[in-house]
């Protein structure tokens, strides 16, 4: 049993395959997507994804556009931005649009794993608060 379900999004297929192997070997369930559109399609079929690791520079929809769509359609999913072309402006834009964190390629795998664990915990905490609020609403109606 994995501790988190992750969607890895990158247009560099070689990088995607290497990262999938490295992360799968560390107790993560890893799905992959090669574009922004592909990412949104995978997310529509996999409602239980905890964390999206998202490349910023991709042809078609870039990472910031994908991030905005994920925030709109999957607000509880945490997103870690990953890029080999980081700029301060892009990092700020990602964080302003709700990214959990931002890493440069190549990133340290242990650092990435720690971020995934923290992001998964944040998502689980939000889900728990929503569940508690729903339970209060249900029990309040029963009185």
C-alpha angles and dihedrals in degrees: 000000000000122000092223141013110228133189112208113201121191135134091217101089094193092054090045093054094047093048092046090055093045094048096042088055088058100060098272126128102225128199120181138212128184099205144020093259090048089051093054090047092052090047092052089057097040110053091168098067109129103188135019117206101203131192113222101210111058133139114257109010109023123216095265092054090048090048091054091050091048092050089051099043102027106026096170096053112101118224127209112195115218127187146155090207102057122168127177089244093054092047091051091046091051093049092046089054094053107270113160092219144331130237136184122232125272091042129184107260093219091051090050091048091051090051091049090051092049092046092048090051091050090051092047091049091052091048090050092051091050091049092050091050091050091049091051090050092050095045091044090057091051095060 
